[in-house]
Each structure stands twice: as structure tokens, then as C-alpha cells.
Amino acid sequence: MRTNRIRTTALAATALVAALSLTACTGNEGTKSAGSAPAASSAPTAPEMPEASETPEASKAPETSASPAEAPSGSAATPAPGNTNGTAQSAKGTAAKDPGPVRTACTTANTKVTVTKVTRPINHLLLTLKNTGSGYCNAYYAPHLGFDGAQSVFPILEDSKPQAVTTLAPGEEAYAGIGLSGEPGQGKLHKSKNLTVHFAKSNGSTYDKPATLKLPSETFWDDNGFVTYWLSDRADALMY
């Protein structure tokens, strides 16, 4: 009986050891399956979209696009549409370097002045001023006239003042009309043979050296007469 108990005990112990070994193996396999699950689930995961859709051209586009201000040195940047500041400034700079024609006052040194009698209007003379110099000259204001030994300057007709100074290129002419008298019988007539013409400066004063002209025969004038400003058109000078 004792021998059977020992065998029974030994068999029970062997069965227990086998059960424990089986449990251990089962636990290890479960652990391995649980640990390998992420690897199996990561297989179908698709690549990230930015990496799949990004191309070299798209990724470099911002770097290769340059504004006109970032153009490489030595190359001409193309201005934005409608932006002509650069061209305007360039043209302005070119114009600033060109002073234009040098203009001086018209005087006896660079002009020739003549006086003639006209049929219309009556009692009028015409002064013609021609630029004989090599440059432009300005015929300022009106000529200051003196008949023979007259003590005062002949009246200037302010209504004839032009909008701008009359400028003469070489060879061009300017004109001034002389009304010898006012209404008949309103003034004392004077007969003269010579006429002095003083040229005005830009400030209105006159040069010391006048031009002296011989008047047409039988020239009479009174204190109600006048002379116009220097004008570029002959008809304008004789319309008063």
C-alpha cells in the first residue's frame, strides 16, 4: 500500500511539473504574439502624403522665383507692369543734363532794328527787331522810345503785353507797333526825324546804349501815342 502511495505521489508531481511547463510555454507564446502585433499592423500603413506628393520642382519653386529687387547683380530687372518710375527718372536725368539754348537779352550787340511806315492802320509805324547773333535772345518788355530830344519815354501800351517773353532764335524777328497819335485834335503834334530805341533788361531797366534810327519823312506824333510790347507776330503788333 505504501508503494502505491509513493507512485501516486510521484505521478502527481510529474503531472504538476508538466502542467507548469505547458503554462510557461503558453505564456511565452502569448507574449511573443502581443509584442509582434504592432509590426504586423504597420505593414499596410501608407507613406505620409507630403513626401509622396512633393516634387523637386514644387519644393524649390519659392527659392527660384525672384522679384525684380532680387535680380542677380549685373542683370536688368524687369519692372512690374505699370511701373515706369525707373524709365521716368532716367529720362528726367537726361533732360536735366541738357540746359537747352542759352538765352541773353536782345541788345544792339546781337540784333538789328528798323522802322517803317505802314498804310494800315493810319498814323502807325512798325519796329522790326531781327536776331543777328549766333544764339537765342529775349526781347524783354517793350522798346523805350525817344523822338528827337523828347524828355519823357513814349507811353507803353500795357494791353499788348504777351503771355510770355518773346524769344528769338538766330535769324528770327520780333515786332512792336507805334501809334503816333491819339484822336485827331486831342494833342499837340511834333515833327521828328530821328528815333532812339532802348532795349530793356529782364528787370525792366534799360541798357545804356540805344539804337538810333532815321524816321520816315513827315513823321508826326503827340503825347497820346503809344508803343506795344515786343511781339512775335507782325499782325498782332499792328492791331492796336
HURANOR-V843025 format. One line per field, one symbol per residue. ss: DSSP state (~ for helix, > for strand, _ for the rest). A space follows every 10 residues. Layout:
BEGIN
ss->???
END
This chain:
BEGIN
ss->_~~~~~~~~~ ~~~~~~~~~~ ~~~~~~~~~~ ~~~~~~~~~~ ~~______~~ ~~~__~~~~~ ~~~~___~~~ __________ ____~~~~~~ ~~~~~~~___ __>>>_____ >>>>>>>___ ___>>>>>>> >____>>>>_ _>_>>>>___ _____>_~~~ _____>>>__ __>>>>>>>_ _________> >>>>>>>>_> _____>____ >>>>>>>>>> >____>>_>_ >__~~~~___
END
